[in-house]
Amino acid sequence: MRQEEIAAAKVAKVAIAMLAVSSRQATIKTLRKANRIATTAIARGFSNEKHLVDARHNAGIALSELIHTLEKRFPPQEKVDKARQAVEVWIEALR
């Protein structure tokens, strides 16, 4: 599961970086998958390491906020930056 989680986080990071040039629907689909993987890992208790649980939680929230904004309009840079940073912390916590 951890390898799938790392892969999803890395794909989400690329999708966030490509927001300006990629399809909005494809980006939303990618971010939803990463969000689902992060939140599922929390719910199933795959780790009791506080830093990893916190990283998953923060990534899930930031991705959810970004997805919600993307569904309506192009998100403000602060939401993009928050999601990018949360995903980077999530990736580091998984290593």
VMD Tcl script that builds the backbone (N, CA, C; Angstrom):
set m [mol new atoms 285]
animate dup $m
set s [atomselect $m all]
$s set {name element resname resid chain x y z} {
  {N N MET 1 A 0.824 -1.197 0.000}
  {CA C MET 1 A 0.000 0.000 0.000}
  {C C MET 1 A 0.864 1.255 0.000}
  {N N ARG 2 A 1.986 1.226 0.692}
  {CA C ARG 2 A 2.824 2.418 0.785}
  {C C ARG 2 A 3.349 2.836 -0.589}
  {N N GLN 3 A 3.721 1.862 -1.432}
  {CA C GLN 3 A 4.203 2.190 -2.775}
  {C C GLN 3 A 3.093 2.839 -3.605}
  {N N GLU 4 A 1.878 2.334 -3.470}
  {CA C GLU 4 A 0.743 2.930 -4.185}
  {C C GLU 4 A 0.499 4.348 -3.693}
  {N N GLU 5 A 0.650 4.538 -2.400}
  {CA C GLU 5 A 0.451 5.855 -1.805}
  {C C GLU 5 A 1.514 6.835 -2.292}
  {N N ILE 6 A 2.767 6.405 -2.313}
  {CA C ILE 6 A 3.852 7.269 -2.807}
  {C C ILE 6 A 3.605 7.617 -4.276}
  {N N ALA 7 A 3.231 6.633 -5.066}
  {CA C ALA 7 A 2.968 6.877 -6.491}
  {C C ALA 7 A 1.838 7.879 -6.675}
  {N N ALA 8 A 0.762 7.729 -5.918}
  {CA C ALA 8 A -0.379 8.647 -6.030}
  {C C ALA 8 A 0.018 10.057 -5.614}
  {N N ALA 9 A 0.808 10.167 -4.562}
  {CA C ALA 9 A 1.257 11.483 -4.101}
  {C C ALA 9 A 2.140 12.148 -5.157}
  {N N LYS 10 A 3.035 11.385 -5.768}
  {CA C LYS 10 A 3.917 11.943 -6.797}
  {C C LYS 10 A 3.119 12.372 -8.031}
  {N N VAL 11 A 2.130 11.583 -8.423}
  {CA C VAL 11 A 1.291 11.953 -9.558}
  {C C VAL 11 A 0.499 13.219 -9.228}
  {N N ALA 12 A 0.006 13.321 -8.000}
  {CA C ALA 12 A -0.722 14.523 -7.582}
  {C C ALA 12 A 0.194 15.744 -7.641}
  {N N LYS 13 A 1.422 15.579 -7.218}
  {CA C LYS 13 A 2.387 16.687 -7.249}
  {C C LYS 13 A 2.583 17.176 -8.684}
  {N N VAL 14 A 2.716 16.254 -9.620}
  {CA C VAL 14 A 2.874 16.626 -11.032}
  {C C VAL 14 A 1.601 17.300 -11.548}
  {N N ALA 15 A 0.444 16.755 -11.187}
  {CA C ALA 15 A -0.830 17.337 -11.637}
  {C C ALA 15 A -0.978 18.772 -11.138}
  {N N ILE 16 A -0.578 19.019 -9.905}
  {CA C ILE 16 A -0.653 20.374 -9.360}
  {C C ILE 16 A 0.293 21.297 -10.133}
  {N N ALA 17 A 1.482 20.814 -10.426}
  {CA C ALA 17 A 2.448 21.612 -11.173}
  {C C ALA 17 A 1.966 21.925 -12.589}
  {N N MET 18 A 1.146 21.047 -13.153}
  {CA C MET 18 A 0.685 21.195 -14.532}
  {C C MET 18 A -0.702 21.831 -14.643}
  {N N LEU 19 A -1.217 22.402 -13.575}
  {CA C LEU 19 A -2.576 22.939 -13.581}
  {C C LEU 19 A -2.852 23.880 -14.746}
  {N N ALA 20 A -1.928 24.732 -15.067}
  {CA C ALA 20 A -2.167 25.746 -16.096}
  {C C ALA 20 A -2.242 25.160 -17.504}
  {N N VAL 21 A -1.654 23.994 -17.718}
  {CA C VAL 21 A -1.588 23.467 -19.080}
  {C C VAL 21 A -2.340 22.155 -19.284}
  {N N SER 22 A -2.871 21.577 -18.250}
  {CA C SER 22 A -3.537 20.282 -18.405}
  {C C SER 22 A -5.057 20.436 -18.328}
  {N N SER 23 A -5.739 19.382 -18.711}
  {CA C SER 23 A -7.192 19.351 -18.661}
  {C C SER 23 A -7.660 19.410 -17.210}
  {N N ARG 24 A -8.596 20.278 -16.947}
  {CA C ARG 24 A -9.113 20.424 -15.585}
  {C C ARG 24 A -9.736 19.125 -15.089}
  {N N GLN 25 A -10.497 18.439 -15.947}
  {CA C GLN 25 A -11.149 17.190 -15.523}
  {C C GLN 25 A -10.127 16.097 -15.237}
  {N N ALA 26 A -9.080 16.012 -16.043}
  {CA C ALA 26 A -8.034 15.014 -15.790}
  {C C ALA 26 A -7.311 15.315 -14.485}
  {N N THR 27 A -7.076 16.585 -14.230}
  {CA C THR 27 A -6.416 16.987 -12.986}
  {C C THR 27 A -7.282 16.646 -11.783}
  {N N ILE 28 A -8.555 16.944 -11.869}
  {CA C ILE 28 A -9.479 16.640 -10.771}
  {C C ILE 28 A -9.501 15.136 -10.513}
  {N N LYS 29 A -9.542 14.340 -11.552}
  {CA C LYS 29 A -9.553 12.875 -11.410}
  {C C LYS 29 A -8.286 12.399 -10.690}
  {N N THR 30 A -7.146 12.919 -11.091}
  {CA C THR 30 A -5.867 12.552 -10.477}
  {C C THR 30 A -5.831 12.952 -9.007}
  {N N LEU 31 A -6.273 14.165 -8.718}
  {CA C LEU 31 A -6.244 14.647 -7.334}
  {C C LEU 31 A -7.238 13.881 -6.461}
  {N N ARG 32 A -8.369 13.526 -7.009}
  {CA C ARG 32 A -9.348 12.721 -6.242}
  {C C ARG 32 A -8.756 11.371 -5.855}
  {N N LYS 33 A -8.034 10.754 -6.785}
  {CA C LYS 33 A -7.431 9.450 -6.485}
  {C C LYS 33 A -6.415 9.581 -5.360}
  {N N ALA 34 A -5.570 10.585 -5.434}
  {CA C ALA 34 A -4.573 10.790 -4.378}
  {C C ALA 34 A -5.257 11.081 -3.047}
  {N N ASN 35 A -6.296 11.896 -3.074}
  {CA C ASN 35 A -7.037 12.220 -1.858}
  {C C ASN 35 A -7.660 10.962 -1.258}
  {N N ARG 36 A -8.247 10.132 -2.105}
  {CA C ARG 36 A -8.874 8.885 -1.637}
  {C C ARG 36 A -7.835 7.948 -1.005}
  {N N ILE 37 A -6.665 7.859 -1.611}
  {CA C ILE 37 A -5.618 6.997 -1.079}
  {C C ILE 37 A -5.126 7.513 0.272}
  {N N ALA 38 A -4.925 8.822 0.382}
  {CA C ALA 38 A -4.469 9.402 1.657}
  {C C ALA 38 A -5.496 9.174 2.761}
  {N N THR 39 A -6.755 9.447 2.467}
  {CA C THR 39 A -7.781 9.323 3.505}
  {C C THR 39 A -8.076 7.864 3.849}
  {N N THR 40 A -7.969 6.984 2.868}
  {CA C THR 40 A -8.149 5.554 3.138}
  {C C THR 40 A -7.038 5.044 4.044}
  {N N ALA 41 A -5.822 5.498 3.804}
  {CA C ALA 41 A -4.698 5.075 4.651}
  {C C ALA 41 A -4.910 5.513 6.093}
  {N N ILE 42 A -5.506 6.675 6.283}
  {CA C ILE 42 A -5.807 7.146 7.650}
  {C C ILE 42 A -6.882 6.256 8.261}
  {N N ALA 43 A -7.964 6.051 7.511}
  {CA C ALA 43 A -9.100 5.295 8.028}
  {C C ALA 43 A -8.736 3.859 8.374}
  {N N ARG 44 A -7.852 3.274 7.598}
  {CA C ARG 44 A -7.471 1.885 7.841}
  {C C ARG 44 A -6.340 1.756 8.844}
  {N N GLY 45 A -5.812 2.883 9.290}
  {CA C GLY 45 A -4.778 2.846 10.309}
  {C C GLY 45 A -3.495 2.179 9.854}
  {N N PHE 46 A -3.078 2.443 8.602}
  {CA C PHE 46 A -1.874 1.808 8.069}
  {C C PHE 46 A -0.612 2.204 8.818}
  {N N SER 47 A -0.669 3.273 9.560}
  {CA C SER 47 A 0.502 3.688 10.327}
  {C C SER 47 A 0.032 4.449 11.555}
  {N N ASN 48 A 0.749 4.275 12.630}
  {CA C ASN 48 A 0.445 5.060 13.819}
  {C C ASN 48 A 1.525 6.116 14.042}
  {N N GLU 49 A 2.411 6.295 13.042}
  {CA C GLU 49 A 3.426 7.333 13.120}
  {C C GLU 49 A 2.733 8.689 12.979}
  {N N LYS 50 A 2.808 9.505 14.016}
  {CA C LYS 50 A 2.081 10.765 14.039}
  {C C LYS 50 A 2.411 11.650 12.851}
  {N N HIS 51 A 3.679 11.772 12.485}
  {CA C HIS 51 A 4.029 12.662 11.377}
  {C C HIS 51 A 3.412 12.191 10.059}
  {N N LEU 52 A 3.292 10.881 9.858}
  {CA C LEU 52 A 2.700 10.358 8.641}
  {C C LEU 52 A 1.191 10.540 8.649}
  {N N VAL 53 A 0.553 10.274 9.764}
  {CA C VAL 53 A -0.891 10.481 9.879}
  {C C VAL 53 A -1.218 11.954 9.654}
  {N N ASP 54 A -0.434 12.846 10.265}
  {CA C ASP 54 A -0.650 14.287 10.084}
  {C C ASP 54 A -0.438 14.702 8.629}
  {N N ALA 55 A 0.592 14.154 7.993}
  {CA C ALA 55 A 0.865 14.494 6.593}
  {C C ALA 55 A -0.278 14.029 5.692}
  {N N ARG 56 A -0.774 12.832 5.929}
  {CA C ARG 56 A -1.912 12.326 5.153}
  {C C ARG 56 A -3.138 13.211 5.364}
  {N N HIS 57 A -3.391 13.541 6.603}
  {CA C HIS 57 A -4.542 14.375 6.941}
  {C C HIS 57 A -4.456 15.739 6.247}
  {N N ASN 58 A -3.311 16.390 6.360}
  {CA C ASN 58 A -3.132 17.709 5.754}
  {C C ASN 58 A -3.210 17.650 4.230}
  {N N ALA 59 A -2.639 16.599 3.643}
  {CA C ALA 59 A -2.722 16.436 2.188}
  {C C ALA 59 A -4.175 16.218 1.769}
  {N N GLY 60 A -4.889 15.404 2.516}
  {CA C GLY 60 A -6.298 15.156 2.200}
  {C C GLY 60 A -7.130 16.423 2.228}
  {N N ILE 61 A -6.923 17.244 3.239}
  {CA C ILE 61 A -7.663 18.506 3.345}
  {C C ILE 61 A -7.289 19.448 2.204}
  {N N ALA 62 A -5.990 19.624 1.985}
  {CA C ALA 62 A -5.539 20.552 0.941}
  {C C ALA 62 A -5.998 20.100 -0.446}
  {N N LEU 63 A -5.909 18.794 -0.716}
  {CA C LEU 63 A -6.356 18.283 -2.007}
  {C C LEU 63 A -7.864 18.452 -2.165}
  {N N SER 64 A -8.611 18.194 -1.110}
  {CA C SER 64 A -10.056 18.356 -1.154}
  {C C SER 64 A -10.435 19.811 -1.449}
  {N N GLU 65 A -9.779 20.745 -0.793}
  {CA C GLU 65 A -10.049 22.168 -1.037}
  {C C GLU 65 A -9.710 22.548 -2.472}
  {N N LEU 66 A -8.584 22.045 -2.970}
  {CA C LEU 66 A -8.179 22.355 -4.337}
  {C C LEU 66 A -9.157 21.755 -5.341}
  {N N ILE 67 A -9.576 20.525 -5.123}
  {CA C ILE 67 A -10.545 19.875 -6.012}
  {C C ILE 67 A -11.843 20.674 -6.042}
  {N N HIS 68 A -12.331 21.047 -4.872}
  {CA C HIS 68 A -13.582 21.802 -4.770}
  {C C HIS 68 A -13.483 23.110 -5.559}
  {N N THR 69 A -12.366 23.804 -5.435}
  {CA C THR 69 A -12.176 25.061 -6.153}
  {C C THR 69 A -12.059 24.816 -7.655}
  {N N LEU 70 A -11.318 23.782 -8.045}
  {CA C LEU 70 A -11.152 23.472 -9.463}
  {C C LEU 70 A -12.473 23.145 -10.142}
  {N N GLU 71 A -13.399 22.574 -9.400}
  {CA C GLU 71 A -14.695 22.218 -9.983}
  {C C GLU 71 A -15.494 23.464 -10.369}
  {N N LYS 72 A -15.160 24.602 -9.773}
  {CA C LYS 72 A -15.910 25.835 -10.026}
  {C C LYS 72 A -15.148 26.844 -10.884}
  {N N ARG 73 A -13.852 26.950 -10.665}
  {CA C ARG 73 A -13.042 27.932 -11.374}
  {C C ARG 73 A -11.574 27.589 -11.167}
  {N N PHE 74 A -10.705 28.381 -11.766}
  {CA C PHE 74 A -9.289 28.157 -11.539}
  {C C PHE 74 A -8.967 28.641 -10.126}
  {N N PRO 75 A -8.266 27.831 -9.346}
  {CA C PRO 75 A -8.037 28.161 -7.933}
  {C C PRO 75 A -7.043 29.303 -7.742}
  {N N PRO 76 A -7.191 30.031 -6.632}
  {CA C PRO 76 A -6.190 31.047 -6.301}
  {C C PRO 76 A -4.840 30.377 -6.023}
  {N N GLN 77 A -3.785 31.101 -6.270}
  {CA C GLN 77 A -2.443 30.551 -6.103}
  {C C GLN 77 A -2.209 30.017 -4.694}
  {N N GLU 78 A -2.804 30.632 -3.691}
  {CA C GLU 78 A -2.585 30.165 -2.310}
  {C C GLU 78 A -3.113 28.744 -2.103}
  {N N LYS 79 A -4.227 28.386 -2.731}
  {CA C LYS 79 A -4.750 27.016 -2.610}
  {C C LYS 79 A -3.844 26.029 -3.343}
  {N N VAL 80 A -3.335 26.441 -4.491}
  {CA C VAL 80 A -2.415 25.601 -5.247}
  {C C VAL 80 A -1.149 25.367 -4.424}
  {N N ASP 81 A -0.608 26.443 -3.867}
  {CA C ASP 81 A 0.617 26.338 -3.062}
  {C C ASP 81 A 0.403 25.475 -1.822}
  {N N LYS 82 A -0.748 25.641 -1.165}
  {CA C LYS 82 A -1.048 24.847 0.036}
  {C C LYS 82 A -1.110 23.362 -0.302}
  {N N ALA 83 A -1.772 23.028 -1.398}
  {CA C ALA 83 A -1.874 21.625 -1.809}
  {C C ALA 83 A -0.501 21.078 -2.193}
  {N N ARG 84 A 0.267 21.853 -2.948}
  {CA C ARG 84 A 1.601 21.406 -3.371}
  {C C ARG 84 A 2.476 21.133 -2.155}
  {N N GLN 85 A 2.476 22.043 -1.196}
  {CA C GLN 85 A 3.297 21.870 0.011}
  {C C GLN 85 A 2.829 20.670 0.830}
  {N N ALA 86 A 1.528 20.491 0.964}
  {CA C ALA 86 A 0.996 19.368 1.743}
  {C C ALA 86 A 1.370 18.037 1.095}
  {N N VAL 87 A 1.321 17.979 -0.222}
  {CA C VAL 87 A 1.685 16.745 -0.925}
  {C C VAL 87 A 3.178 16.477 -0.780}
  {N N GLU 88 A 3.995 17.518 -0.855}
  {CA C GLU 88 A 5.438 17.332 -0.673}
  {C C GLU 88 A 5.757 16.787 0.726}
  {N N VAL 89 A 5.092 17.300 1.754}
  {CA C VAL 89 A 5.285 16.804 3.122}
  {C C VAL 89 A 4.813 15.358 3.226}
  {N N TRP 90 A 3.702 15.047 2.589}
  {CA C TRP 90 A 3.178 13.669 2.577}
  {C C TRP 90 A 4.198 12.718 1.952}
  {N N ILE 91 A 4.754 13.117 0.822}
  {CA C ILE 91 A 5.768 12.267 0.166}
  {C C ILE 91 A 6.957 12.053 1.075}
  {N N GLU 92 A 7.445 13.105 1.696}
  {CA C GLU 92 A 8.594 12.974 2.608}
  {C C GLU 92 A 8.272 12.082 3.803}
  {N N ALA 93 A 7.056 12.199 4.323}
  {CA C ALA 93 A 6.664 11.375 5.470}
  {C C ALA 93 A 6.584 9.895 5.109}
  {N N LEU 94 A 6.302 9.600 3.855}
  {CA C LEU 94 A 6.202 8.214 3.409}
  {C C LEU 94 A 7.563 7.553 3.216}
  {N N ARG 95 A 8.595 8.333 3.105}
  {CA C ARG 95 A 9.929 7.771 2.849}
  {C C ARG 95 A 10.552 7.242 4.100}
}
mol reanalyze $m
mol bondsrecalc $m
mol representation Tube
mol addrep $m
